[in-house]
């Protein structure tokens, strides 16, 4: 299934792209900045990364994407309709410096919170979608993240929609204390009601998916997919090693290790993600694999 690349990584606010010039224009600039790939350690011109779905064109290493880039990648063009976009977090505990941190996160991400929710078509199939935002406090889960995810599942249950989710998170947000940890049970309850209604939930785990998000809705999908090389776990590797007093095996908490041990159903590169999700939605809803309903 073809993925549109036109203006896919257009960033009007980026100083390196005055006026929001597209990636192909940057390639004409002999002074174009490059990014060092952490996997193959080579310098890659930014435009080549943009043209390759924000992956290294040499080794395939996936660089981090923001939530709206993910939505453009996964959903059919111009079909996403956002829900609950006005919900914003408060500072319920008066945690020192939290208000300033929220302001910084809004500025860095351009979003009000760490998750975007809505409805869309994927492969022509209507579904509910949530995508977490890494640039908003690394997608940490606070009250608003939990509320938006819960509302989405409730909406999907009421309207008989499948849910497709994309996670990236450092875990529960410590600045909201137990109010943040409560979201694990709250979201899990909504997922369970959706499942009890006989509806389908597919989740894509990206780098990193950790902490309370892993311990709740990230690992509750009917089908659990992951991006290559993604870090997925609950406690960090150093914490696990320090607690167990045992040396961890190579590749611990990588998507590849979780696939080997049965915690992930498949590892899917970016170029195949929309196609794979469309196939799953079609199979669940009784269509043929090519998206055309059988007679």
C-alpha positions in Angstrom: 0.0 0.0 0.0 1.5 3.3 -1.1 2.3 5.9 1.6 2.2 9.6 0.5 5.5 11.4 1.0 4.5 14.9 -0.2 5.3 17.4 2.6 5.2 14.5 5.0 7.9 16.0 7.2 7.1 19.7 6.6 8.0 21.7 9.7 7.0 25.3 9.2 8.4 26.3 12.6 11.8 24.8 12.0 14.5 27.4 11.5 16.3 25.1 9.1 13.2 25.3 6.9 12.3 28.9 6.4 8.7 29.2 5.4 8.2 25.5 5.9 10.1 24.3 2.8 9.7 20.6 1.9 12.5 18.1 2.4 13.5 17.9 -1.2 14.3 21.6 -1.2 16.8 21.0 1.6 18.7 18.4 -0.4 19.6 21.2 -2.9 21.4 23.1 -0.1 25.1 22.2 0.0 25.1 23.2 3.6 22.3 20.9 4.6 22.7 19.6 8.1 23.2 15.9 8.7 22.3 13.6 11.6 24.5 10.8 12.9 22.7 7.5 13.0 23.2 5.9 16.4 23.2 2.4 14.8 25.6 2.6 11.9 27.3 5.8 13.2 27.2 7.5 9.8 26.2 11.1 9.0 22.9 11.2 7.0 21.5 14.3 5.4 18.3 15.2 7.0 16.4 15.2 3.7 17.3 11.5 3.1 15.9 10.6 6.6 12.7 12.5 5.8 12.3 10.8 2.4 12.8 7.4 4.1 10.0 7.7 6.7 12.4 9.1 9.2 14.6 5.9 9.1 18.3 5.7 8.3 18.5 5.0 4.5 21.6 2.9 5.1 20.8 0.6 8.0 17.1 1.2 8.5 17.4 2.5 12.1 14.1 4.2 13.0 14.5 7.8 14.3 11.8 9.1 16.6 8.6 10.6 15.0 6.1 12.9 16.6 2.4 12.0 17.0 1.1 13.8 14.0 3.8 12.3 11.7 2.6 8.9 13.0 -1.0 9.8 12.2 0.0 10.8 8.7 1.9 7.5 8.3 -0.8 5.2 9.7 -4.1 6.7 8.6 -5.6 7.2 5.2 -5.0 10.8 4.0 -7.3 13.5 5.3 -9.4 11.1 7.3 -8.2 11.7 10.9 -10.7 13.6 13.1 -9.3 14.6 16.5 -11.3 14.2 19.7 -10.9 15.9 23.1 -8.2 18.2 21.8 -9.0 20.9 24.4 -8.2 18.8 27.4 -5.1 20.1 29.3 -3.4 18.9 32.4 -3.4 20.9 35.7 -1.1 20.7 38.7 -3.2 18.8 41.2 -0.4 18.3 43.7 1.3 21.6 43.3 4.5 19.7 42.4 7.5 22.1 42.4 8.3 23.2 38.8 5.6 21.2 37.2 3.7 24.1 35.8 6.9 25.3 34.1 7.6 21.9 32.8 4.2 21.6 31.2 4.7 25.0 29.5 8.0 23.8 28.2 6.4 20.5 27.0 3.7 22.4 25.1 6.2 24.6 23.5 8.5 21.7 22.5 5.7 19.5 21.1 3.1 22.0 19.9 0.5 19.8 21.7 -1.6 20.2 24.8 -0.9 16.8 26.1 1.1 13.6 25.6 -1.5 11.7 23.5 -3.7 12.6 20.4 -7.0 10.7 20.0 -9.6 10.6 17.3 -11.2 8.6 14.5 -9.8 7.8 11.1 -9.8 5.3 8.2 -7.0 2.8 7.8 -7.1 0.9 4.6 -10.7 2.2 4.2 -11.8 0.8 7.6 -13.2 3.2 10.2 -11.5 2.9 13.6 -10.6 4.8 16.7 -7.0 5.9 17.0 -4.6 7.1 19.7 -1.0 8.1 19.2 1.3 9.2 22.0 3.6 12.2 21.7 7.2 11.7 22.6 8.0 15.4 22.7 5.5 16.0 25.5 7.4 14.8 28.6 8.3 11.6 26.6 4.6 10.6 26.4 4.4 10.2 30.2 0.9 9.2 31.4 -0.9 11.7 33.6 -4.6 12.2 34.3 -5.3 13.8 30.9 -3.5 11.0 29.0 -5.5 8.4 30.9 -8.7 10.3 30.5 -8.3 10.7 26.7 -7.4 7.1 26.2 -10.3 6.0 28.3 -12.8 8.2 26.5 -11.5 6.9 23.2 -12.1 3.3 24.2 -15.6 4.2 25.5 -16.4 5.9 22.3 -15.2 3.0 20.3 -17.2 0.6 22.4 -20.4 2.7 22.0 -19.9 3.0 18.2 -18.6 -0.5 17.6 -15.2 0.6 16.3 -11.9 -1.2 16.4 -9.1 0.7 18.2 -5.6 1.2 16.8 -3.0 2.6 19.2 0.6 3.7 19.0 2.6 4.0 22.2 5.7 5.8 23.2 6.2 6.5 26.9 8.5 6.9 29.8 5.8 5.6 32.1 3.4 7.2 34.7 4.0 10.9 35.4 5.5 11.3 38.8 4.4 14.9 39.2 0.8 13.7 39.5 1.6 10.9 42.0 -1.1 8.4 42.6 -3.5 10.3 40.4 -1.2 9.2 37.5 -0.9 5.6 38.7 -4.7 5.4 38.9 -4.8 5.7 35.1 -3.4 2.2 34.7 -6.6 0.7 36.2 -8.8 3.3 34.5 -7.6 2.7 31.0 -7.4 -1.1 31.5 -11.0 -1.1 32.6 -12.0 0.7 29.4 -10.0 -1.7 27.3 -11.7 -4.7 29.0 -15.2 -3.3 28.3 -14.2 -2.8 24.6 -12.9 -6.4 24.5 -16.0 -7.8 26.2 -18.1 -6.1 23.5 -16.3 -8.3 21.0 -14.3 -5.5 19.4 -10.7 -5.5 18.1 -7.7 -3.6 19.5 -4.3 -3.5 17.8 -1.4 -1.7 19.3 2.0 -0.6 17.9 4.8 -0.3 20.4 7.5 2.2 19.6 10.8 3.3 21.2 10.5 3.6 24.2 7.4 2.0 25.7 8.0 1.6 29.4 6.6 1.9 32.9 2.9 2.2 33.7 1.9 2.4 30.0 3.5 -1.0 29.4 1.8 -2.3 32.5 -1.6 -1.3 31.2 -3.0 -0.5 27.8 0.2 -1.0 25.8 0.2 -4.7 26.4 -3.5 -5.4 26.3 -4.1 -5.4 22.6 -5.5 -8.4 20.7 -2.5 -8.1 18.4 0.7 -6.4 19.7 3.1 -5.1 17.0 6.4 -3.3 17.6 8.9 -1.3 15.6 12.4 -2.7 15.1 14.8 -1.9 17.9 12.2 -0.5 20.2 12.9 -0.6 23.9 9.9 -2.1 25.7 9.7 -2.9 29.4 8.4 -1.9 32.8 11.4 -1.0 35.0 14.6 0.1 33.4 17.3 -2.4 32.7 19.6 -0.9 35.4 16.8 -1.1 38.0 16.1 -4.7 37.1 19.8 -5.6 37.2 20.3 -3.8 40.5 17.2 -5.5 42.0 17.9 -9.0 40.8 21.7 -8.8 41.2 21.9 -10.7 37.9 23.6 -9.8 34.6 20.9 -9.2 32.0 21.2 -11.0 28.6 22.1 -9.0 25.4 19.2 -7.3 23.8 17.1 -7.3 27.0 13.9 -5.3 26.6 14.3 -4.9 22.9 11.4 -5.6 20.5 13.3 -8.5 19.0 13.8 -10.1 22.5 10.1 -9.7 23.3 9.1 -11.3 20.0 11.4 -14.3 20.8 9.8 -14.7 24.2 6.2 -14.3 23.0 5.3 -10.8 24.3 5.0 -9.3 20.9 3.2 -10.8 17.9 5.3 -9.2 15.1 7.9 -6.6 14.4 6.8 -4.3 11.6 9.0 -1.7 9.8 7.4 1.7 9.1 6.9 1.1 5.4 4.7 -1.8 6.2 2.8 -0.5 9.2 -0.3 1.0 7.5 -0.6 -2.1 5.3 -0.3 -4.4 8.2 -2.9 -2.6 10.3 -5.3 -2.4 7.3 -4.9 -6.2 6.9 -5.7 -6.8 10.5 -8.7 -4.6 10.5 -10.0 -6.2 7.3 -9.5 -9.7 8.8 -11.3 -8.8 12.0 -14.2 -7.1 10.2 -14.8 -9.9 7.8 -13.3 -8.4 4.7 -10.8 -10.0 2.3 -7.0 -9.3 2.9 -6.9 -6.8 0.0 -9.6 -4.7 1.7 -12.5 -5.7 -0.6 -15.4 -7.3 1.2 -16.3 -10.8 0.2 -19.7 -11.4 -1.4 
